[in-house]
């Protein structure tokens, strides 16, 4: 879509929005603490979805639950104008919390792995939901300031990379108004003061593929390796050669990652097994780069097996998970326009361009479902507490990453910034009577 001439709020409007938000913050922080203490795993967000759906109904939204299994879609129609979609994700992670917070999660659950574990909002989705509700309250109170259609979605299973697609396949763009613009934010464990907004025009997050390689061999006694074809040696050769797919086949200017995260083989010291199993994560940005990496993995595995002398019926088996997380592309003009509006509202020092990362986010699916007609942007909000920044600067103490059992963001600053950013963006994109 074409670049926008966004109607940026005046300082008086900004102060008014911020004043109302500050009055809402005690309630939003209470909600955050409740969400943090009661996380639910992917596609199990039943209580979370129900309590947030109830709040959206109370604000006057048309609310539909159970979209994409546990997702919630809330719609507010307010005359002719564009359709803006705001999204928050709901799921927690199978992580035992070690933050020491007074409202730390003590929830346990048994995910698909079959291993009972603690559950924690170690990725900050609790701040996303609280900020989402804050934005909903501000926009519901200001229906006289905007016109168009507001679609606010609570998405399940972002951590699996499956929730956005599940909602789309369940009719998100056919049963409900299809957005012209889609926005979301994500907290960040960044070396920047809490409440700082980071944005990345273009590719912002990566394609995420999971690949399983079963390496065949001919087993036997460890004392007589010449009578075998050792799958451990063969798999080791594959692991090392895979690095050349990135270093020698992929352009140095095109970011790419092939990481072997798991290598399993054998059961006893003196037995050469007949099989080894590798698990890989593969990261890229473009569809072309993704294909190059996956084709390279297949070529290397087969080539090394041939070199080892394996017959055709013992070639490695390579399985690429069919459902993957596509790279997230922030529409360049749209992102720059939104960043300019954020700078006007929050100040130049609080809004800065950040480099892309190789993590994944299935927010990408909402643009990918209709790239010609949906402009989208996900932006970051630093949640790093000042104490952690001080320890980093003075003692070199590393920051805990997202998904760490120690990640405890400065939730108040993330929520306040997120709520104001989402609400102000919607107001800018849907001005009353064209601005």
Backbone torsions as a table, in degrees:
resi	resn	phi	psi	omega
1	UNK	NA	160.9	-178.0
2	UNK	-72.2	157.3	177.0
3	UNK	-62.6	153.4	-174.8
4	UNK	-100.6	153.2	165.6
5	UNK	-102.4	86.0	-172.9
6	UNK	-73.9	134.3	178.2
7	UNK	-84.2	96.1	-176.6
8	UNK	-76.7	137.3	-177.6
9	UNK	-64.0	149.5	174.8
10	UNK	-72.6	161.1	177.4
11	UNK	-54.9	-36.2	179.5
12	UNK	-64.4	-41.6	177.8
13	UNK	-65.2	-39.9	179.4
14	UNK	-62.2	-44.7	179.2
15	UNK	-62.5	-39.2	-179.9
16	UNK	-64.0	-44.8	179.1
17	UNK	-62.7	-44.3	-177.8
18	UNK	-67.8	-38.0	179.0
19	UNK	-63.3	-45.2	179.0
20	UNK	-64.6	-38.0	179.3
21	UNK	-65.0	-41.5	179.6
22	UNK	-60.8	-35.4	177.1
23	UNK	-66.8	-28.0	-179.5
24	UNK	-85.3	-14.7	-170.3
25	UNK	-61.2	-40.3	178.2
26	UNK	-56.9	-41.9	178.6
27	UNK	-67.6	-39.9	-180.0
28	UNK	-67.1	-36.5	177.5
29	UNK	-68.9	-34.6	175.4
30	UNK	-64.4	-42.1	176.3
31	UNK	-61.8	-44.6	179.7
32	UNK	-57.9	-46.5	-178.3
33	UNK	-63.5	-36.7	176.9
34	UNK	-65.8	-45.2	179.1
35	UNK	-63.9	-40.1	-178.7
36	UNK	-65.0	-39.1	-177.6
37	UNK	-76.3	-15.5	-174.0
38	UNK	-130.7	58.5	-178.9
39	UNK	-73.2	156.3	176.1
40	UNK	-132.8	145.6	-178.2
41	UNK	-73.5	171.0	-177.0
42	UNK	-57.6	132.6	-177.4
43	UNK	63.9	11.4	174.1
44	UNK	-117.5	18.9	-172.1
45	UNK	-82.1	46.6	-173.2
46	UNK	-67.8	-52.4	-178.9
47	UNK	-67.6	-40.7	178.5
48	UNK	-59.2	-50.1	-179.1
49	UNK	-61.5	-41.3	-176.9
50	UNK	-65.2	-44.2	-177.0
51	UNK	-69.8	-34.6	178.4
52	UNK	-76.6	-35.4	176.1
53	UNK	-60.8	-39.1	179.3
54	UNK	-62.2	-40.2	177.8
55	UNK	-64.7	-40.6	-179.4
56	UNK	-67.1	-37.7	176.0
57	UNK	-61.9	-41.3	-179.2
58	UNK	-64.8	-24.3	178.8
59	UNK	-85.1	-4.1	177.1
60	UNK	98.8	10.5	177.5
61	UNK	-79.4	150.6	167.0
62	UNK	-80.8	116.9	-169.7
63	UNK	-114.7	130.8	175.3
64	UNK	-122.0	123.9	179.9
65	UNK	-100.8	166.1	176.2
66	UNK	72.5	27.2	178.0
67	UNK	-88.7	122.2	-173.9
68	UNK	64.8	43.7	179.3
69	UNK	80.9	-71.8	-176.3
70	UNK	-122.2	9.9	-178.7
71	UNK	-76.0	159.8	-179.3
72	UNK	-127.7	130.9	176.3
73	UNK	-117.3	123.7	179.6
74	UNK	-119.5	129.7	-175.1
75	UNK	-124.0	134.3	172.6
76	UNK	-128.0	115.3	-179.1
77	UNK	-97.2	130.5	-173.8
78	UNK	-142.4	55.4	176.3
79	UNK	88.0	-174.1	-178.2
80	UNK	-73.9	141.3	178.7
81	UNK	155.1	-178.7	-178.3
82	UNK	-68.8	164.5	175.6
83	UNK	-107.8	123.8	-179.0
84	UNK	-114.8	129.5	178.3
85	UNK	-111.3	128.6	174.9
86	UNK	-113.6	137.6	-174.3
87	UNK	-128.9	142.5	167.8
88	UNK	-132.6	147.1	177.7
89	UNK	-100.8	154.0	-167.0
90	UNK	-116.2	-19.0	-166.1
91	UNK	-83.9	148.9	172.6
92	UNK	-95.7	-173.3	-175.3
93	UNK	-122.7	153.4	175.3
94	UNK	-76.7	72.5	-176.6
95	UNK	-131.8	136.2	176.2
96	UNK	-83.3	115.4	-174.8
97	UNK	-66.4	136.5	178.0
98	UNK	-133.8	30.4	-178.3
99	UNK	-78.7	-24.0	-175.4
100	UNK	77.3	8.6	178.6
101	UNK	-65.2	146.9	178.6
102	UNK	-64.3	-20.8	178.8
103	UNK	-110.7	26.7	179.8
104	UNK	-59.9	148.2	179.9
105	UNK	-70.8	135.6	170.4
106	UNK	-117.0	14.0	-178.0
107	UNK	-69.7	140.3	171.0
108	UNK	-123.7	156.4	179.5
109	UNK	-158.4	166.1	177.2
110	UNK	-118.6	101.7	179.6
111	UNK	-75.5	-171.7	-175.6
112	UNK	-61.1	-23.3	179.0
113	UNK	-65.2	-19.6	-179.0
114	UNK	85.9	-0.4	-178.9
115	UNK	-100.4	118.6	178.5
116	UNK	-67.6	133.8	-173.6
117	UNK	-146.6	165.1	168.7
118	UNK	-71.0	161.5	178.3
119	UNK	-126.9	135.8	-174.9
120	UNK	-146.2	147.7	169.6
121	UNK	-84.2	70.7	-176.7
122	UNK	-82.9	-1.9	179.6
123	UNK	-114.0	2.1	174.6
124	UNK	82.6	15.1	-179.8
125	UNK	-64.3	-22.3	175.6
126	UNK	-65.4	-36.5	175.5
127	UNK	-69.9	-34.5	178.3
128	UNK	-62.3	-45.5	-177.9
129	UNK	-66.6	-41.3	179.5
130	UNK	-66.0	-41.1	176.4
131	UNK	-65.0	-37.2	176.5
132	UNK	-59.8	-47.3	178.6
133	UNK	-65.0	-38.4	176.5
134	UNK	-60.2	-43.5	177.7
135	UNK	-64.4	-41.2	179.6
136	UNK	-60.6	-42.1	179.7
137	UNK	-64.2	-44.2	-179.6
138	UNK	-62.8	-41.7	-177.4
139	UNK	-74.3	-36.4	177.6
140	UNK	-64.5	-31.9	179.6
141	UNK	-78.2	-12.1	-172.1
142	UNK	-120.7	36.9	-178.2
143	UNK	-62.8	-19.2	178.2
144	UNK	-81.8	-3.5	-177.6
145	UNK	-106.6	-6.0	-179.3
146	UNK	-143.8	158.5	175.0
147	UNK	-143.3	140.0	-175.1
148	UNK	142.5	-154.2	-179.5
149	UNK	-126.7	127.6	179.3
150	UNK	-105.0	121.7	177.1
151	UNK	-116.1	117.6	-178.8
152	UNK	-117.4	122.5	-173.8
153	UNK	-119.4	138.9	172.4
154	UNK	-106.1	114.0	-169.2
155	UNK	-101.3	135.0	173.7
156	UNK	-84.8	167.8	161.1
157	UNK	52.0	38.5	173.4
158	UNK	-65.3	-34.8	-177.4
159	UNK	-65.8	-22.7	174.3
160	UNK	-90.0	-10.3	-174.8
161	UNK	70.5	22.3	-173.4
162	UNK	-118.9	-17.8	-170.4
163	UNK	-69.0	-42.9	-179.6
164	UNK	-62.3	-45.9	179.4
165	UNK	-63.1	-37.9	178.5
166	UNK	-61.3	-39.7	179.0
167	UNK	-69.3	-40.8	178.9
168	UNK	-64.2	-43.7	179.9
169	UNK	-68.6	-20.1	176.9
170	UNK	-91.3	13.6	171.7
171	UNK	95.6	24.7	-179.2
172	UNK	-56.1	-38.8	-176.8
173	UNK	-96.7	1.5	177.6
174	UNK	-116.9	-37.1	178.7
175	UNK	-81.8	-21.3	-175.4
176	UNK	-129.9	162.7	179.8
177	UNK	-58.5	131.4	179.8
178	UNK	-80.2	134.2	-173.9
179	UNK	-75.7	150.3	165.0
180	UNK	-87.1	-31.7	-177.8
181	UNK	-135.7	140.1	178.0
182	UNK	-129.4	132.9	-176.5
183	UNK	-134.6	146.5	173.4
184	UNK	-155.6	161.3	172.0
185	UNK	-128.3	160.3	176.8
186	UNK	-137.6	133.3	175.1
187	UNK	-66.3	160.4	-176.5
188	UNK	-142.2	140.8	172.2
189	UNK	-89.6	73.7	-170.2
190	UNK	-108.7	152.6	175.8
191	UNK	-78.5	58.3	-178.9
192	UNK	-146.3	150.8	-178.5
193	UNK	-56.6	143.0	178.4
194	UNK	-56.4	136.9	-177.4
195	UNK	95.7	-5.1	174.9
196	UNK	-73.6	135.2	178.8
197	UNK	-98.3	128.2	173.9
198	UNK	-113.1	140.2	178.8
199	UNK	-135.9	153.0	-176.5
200	UNK	-138.1	101.2	174.9
201	UNK	-67.1	144.5	-179.6
202	UNK	82.9	-151.0	179.1
203	UNK	-62.2	126.1	-177.8
204	UNK	-116.1	-36.3	177.6
205	UNK	-136.7	163.8	-164.7
206	UNK	-98.0	160.1	160.1
207	UNK	-60.2	138.1	177.8
208	UNK	-124.7	112.2	177.4
209	UNK	-114.0	141.9	172.4
210	UNK	-110.3	128.3	-175.3
211	UNK	-126.8	132.4	175.5
212	UNK	-112.9	129.3	177.8
213	UNK	-118.9	122.0	172.2
214	UNK	-101.6	112.9	-177.5
215	UNK	-95.3	119.9	-179.9
216	UNK	-86.7	157.7	176.2
217	UNK	-153.5	-170.8	173.9
218	UNK	-124.8	109.4	-171.4
219	UNK	-78.8	173.2	178.3
220	UNK	170.3	-162.4	-176.9
221	UNK	-78.9	137.5	-179.2
222	UNK	-64.8	-19.6	178.7
223	UNK	-81.2	-12.8	-175.9
224	UNK	-128.4	61.3	-175.2
225	UNK	-62.1	-23.0	-178.2
226	UNK	-68.2	-13.4	178.2
227	UNK	-93.4	3.9	-174.9
228	UNK	-124.6	171.7	160.9
229	UNK	-119.9	106.4	-168.1
230	UNK	-76.9	113.1	-178.8
231	UNK	-70.7	-20.4	177.3
232	UNK	-70.0	-45.3	177.0
233	UNK	-64.4	-43.2	179.3
234	UNK	-62.7	-46.9	179.9
235	UNK	-63.4	-36.0	177.4
236	UNK	-63.9	-39.5	177.2
237	UNK	-64.2	-39.4	178.0
238	UNK	-62.8	-44.4	-179.9
239	UNK	-57.4	-46.9	-177.6
240	UNK	-69.3	-41.5	-177.3
241	UNK	-69.7	-28.2	179.3
242	UNK	-59.1	-29.0	-178.4
243	UNK	-66.2	-23.5	178.8
244	UNK	-74.8	-18.9	175.9
245	UNK	-61.5	-40.2	177.7
246	UNK	-78.0	-47.5	-171.2
247	UNK	-77.7	-23.1	-175.2
248	UNK	-125.8	-14.2	179.0
249	UNK	-106.6	-31.6	-178.3
250	UNK	-93.2	143.4	178.7
251	UNK	-62.6	137.2	176.4
252	UNK	-60.2	-19.3	-179.7
253	UNK	-91.4	0.3	-178.4
254	UNK	-117.0	100.7	-174.5
255	UNK	-56.5	137.5	-179.3
256	UNK	-154.5	146.5	179.5
257	UNK	-139.1	132.0	166.3
258	UNK	-125.2	113.2	179.7
259	UNK	-119.4	128.5	173.0
260	UNK	-90.8	108.9	-175.1
261	UNK	-93.4	-14.2	-177.2
262	UNK	-149.8	137.4	179.1
263	UNK	-140.2	112.6	-178.9
264	UNK	-126.3	132.2	176.9
265	UNK	-163.6	145.3	171.1
266	UNK	73.7	169.6	-178.2
267	UNK	-144.3	-4.8	-177.0
268	UNK	-151.7	152.2	-174.2
269	UNK	-56.3	-42.3	-168.9
270	UNK	-108.6	23.1	177.4
271	UNK	-120.0	125.4	170.8
272	UNK	-85.5	117.3	-175.5
273	UNK	-73.6	171.8	177.1
274	UNK	-106.3	14.4	-177.3
275	UNK	-161.0	145.3	170.6
276	UNK	-136.1	147.1	-177.7
277	UNK	-123.2	131.2	177.3
278	UNK	-116.7	142.8	173.4
279	UNK	-123.2	127.9	-174.0
280	UNK	-121.0	147.9	162.8
281	UNK	-113.2	135.4	-174.3
282	UNK	-125.3	127.2	-175.1
283	UNK	-123.8	139.3	-179.7
284	UNK	-157.9	176.4	176.1
285	UNK	-111.0	-59.7	-175.0
286	UNK	-84.8	159.8	175.1
287	UNK	-62.5	-35.2	-179.4
288	UNK	-66.8	-42.3	178.6
289	UNK	-66.0	-40.0	177.8
290	UNK	-58.6	-46.6	-179.2
291	UNK	-63.0	-42.1	179.8
292	UNK	-58.6	-44.0	-178.4
293	UNK	-67.2	-46.8	-178.3
294	UNK	-66.3	-39.5	176.0
295	UNK	-64.5	-38.7	179.6
296	UNK	-64.1	-38.6	177.6
297	UNK	-61.8	-45.8	179.3
298	UNK	-62.2	-42.8	-176.9
299	UNK	-65.6	-45.4	-178.6
300	UNK	-63.6	-46.3	-178.0
301	UNK	-60.9	-45.1	179.8
302	UNK	-67.6	-42.0	-177.7
303	UNK	-63.4	-42.8	179.1
304	UNK	-67.3	-35.2	177.9
305	UNK	-65.8	-40.1	177.2
306	UNK	-64.5	-42.5	179.0
307	UNK	-60.6	-34.8	179.7
308	UNK	-76.3	-8.1	176.8
309	UNK	89.9	17.2	179.3
310	UNK	-73.9	141.9	175.6
311	UNK	-73.3	167.2	-175.5
312	UNK	-57.4	-36.4	-176.8
313	UNK	-74.3	-4.9	177.9
314	UNK	-116.1	20.3	176.3
315	UNK	-62.8	149.6	179.9
316	UNK	-58.2	144.7	174.8
317	UNK	-97.5	126.2	-175.9
318	UNK	-120.3	122.5	-179.7
319	UNK	-121.1	118.8	174.8
320	UNK	-101.0	122.9	-179.5
321	UNK	-56.2	128.5	-173.8
322	UNK	-63.1	-44.3	178.7
323	UNK	-90.6	118.0	-179.8
324	UNK	-125.8	168.2	177.4
325	UNK	-92.7	113.1	-179.7
326	UNK	-71.1	156.8	177.8
327	UNK	-62.7	150.0	179.6
328	UNK	-97.1	120.9	179.9
329	UNK	-112.5	116.7	174.4
330	UNK	-86.9	119.5	179.4
331	UNK	-54.3	126.1	-167.1
332	UNK	-63.3	-53.7	-178.4
333	UNK	-62.8	-44.0	-179.9
334	UNK	-61.2	-44.7	-178.9
335	UNK	-63.9	-42.6	179.2
336	UNK	-66.2	-37.3	176.6
337	UNK	-64.3	-45.0	179.7
338	UNK	-65.6	-37.9	178.5
339	UNK	-63.5	-39.7	177.9
340	UNK	-62.9	-40.4	178.0
341	UNK	-66.0	-39.9	178.1
342	UNK	-64.8	-40.1	178.9
343	UNK	-63.6	-39.1	178.0
344	UNK	-64.1	-33.2	-177.3
345	UNK	-85.6	-48.0	-171.7
346	UNK	-97.3	-15.1	-176.6
347	UNK	100.4	146.6	-177.3
348	UNK	-57.6	-36.2	-174.4
349	UNK	-71.5	-16.6	-178.7
350	UNK	-100.3	-1.6	-177.9
351	UNK	-131.1	120.1	-177.3
352	UNK	-145.1	152.6	177.9
353	UNK	-78.5	130.8	179.4
354	UNK	-113.4	153.0	178.6
355	UNK	-71.1	157.6	175.8
356	UNK	-67.1	161.5	179.1
357	UNK	-126.4	166.0	-178.5
358	UNK	-97.8	9.6	170.7
359	UNK	-72.0	172.7	-178.2
360	UNK	-121.5	155.9	-179.7
361	UNK	-154.9	122.9	-175.7
362	UNK	-82.7	9.2	166.7
363	UNK	-55.6	-25.5	178.4
364	UNK	-53.5	-30.2	-175.1
365	UNK	-63.9	-29.9	-175.3
366	UNK	-69.0	-34.3	173.6
367	UNK	-78.8	-41.7	-175.3
368	UNK	-61.5	-27.6	-179.7
369	UNK	-66.9	-23.4	178.8
370	UNK	-159.6	68.9	-171.5
371	UNK	-64.5	-21.4	-179.6
372	UNK	-78.5	-18.9	-172.6
373	UNK	-125.0	-7.1	-179.7
374	UNK	-117.8	112.7	171.5
375	UNK	-88.0	133.8	-176.7
376	UNK	-136.9	158.2	177.8
377	UNK	-156.2	129.8	166.9
378	UNK	-112.9	135.6	-179.4
379	UNK	-126.1	163.0	-176.8
380	UNK	-101.5	151.3	169.5
381	UNK	-131.2	118.1	178.9
382	UNK	-62.6	134.2	175.9
383	UNK	-115.6	12.3	-173.1
384	UNK	-70.4	117.8	179.0
385	UNK	-62.5	151.1	-178.2
386	UNK	-60.4	-34.3	179.0
387	UNK	-61.3	-37.8	178.2
388	UNK	-70.1	-38.2	177.1
389	UNK	-64.3	-40.5	179.0
390	UNK	-63.8	-42.4	179.7
391	UNK	-66.0	-35.6	177.3
392	UNK	-64.2	-45.0	-176.2
393	UNK	-73.5	-40.7	-172.4
394	UNK	-87.3	-34.3	-173.5
395	UNK	-122.6	-4.4	-178.4
396	UNK	73.3	19.2	-179.4
397	UNK	-68.6	120.2	-178.1
398	UNK	-63.1	148.3	175.2
399	UNK	-75.1	139.4	172.4
400	UNK	-66.3	141.0	-179.2
401	UNK	-85.7	166.7	166.9
402	UNK	-57.6	146.1	-176.0
403	UNK	80.3	-2.3	176.0
404	UNK	-76.8	144.1	175.9
405	UNK	-67.4	-10.3	-178.8
406	UNK	-101.7	0.6	-175.7
407	UNK	-74.6	113.4	176.8
408	UNK	-133.3	93.4	-175.6
409	UNK	-68.6	163.6	169.8
410	UNK	-74.1	84.6	-168.3
411	UNK	-61.0	-38.0	-176.3
412	UNK	-62.0	-41.4	-179.0
413	UNK	-72.7	-36.3	177.6
414	UNK	-65.1	-47.5	-177.1
415	UNK	-64.6	-46.8	-179.0
416	UNK	-62.7	-44.6	180.0
417	UNK	-66.7	-43.5	-179.0
418	UNK	-63.5	-44.3	-179.9
419	UNK	-63.2	-45.2	-178.8
420	UNK	-67.8	-40.2	-179.5
421	UNK	-64.7	-46.7	179.3
422	UNK	-63.5	-46.4	-177.8
423	UNK	-65.1	-44.4	-178.7
424	UNK	-67.0	-36.5	177.8
425	UNK	-62.4	-44.1	178.8
426	UNK	-63.0	-40.9	178.3
427	UNK	-64.0	-39.2	179.0
428	UNK	-68.0	-34.9	-176.9
429	UNK	-82.1	-20.1	-178.5
430	UNK	-126.8	57.8	-177.1
431	UNK	-65.8	144.4	178.0
432	UNK	-64.5	128.3	178.8
433	UNK	54.8	37.6	175.4
434	UNK	77.7	11.4	175.9
435	UNK	112.4	NA	NA
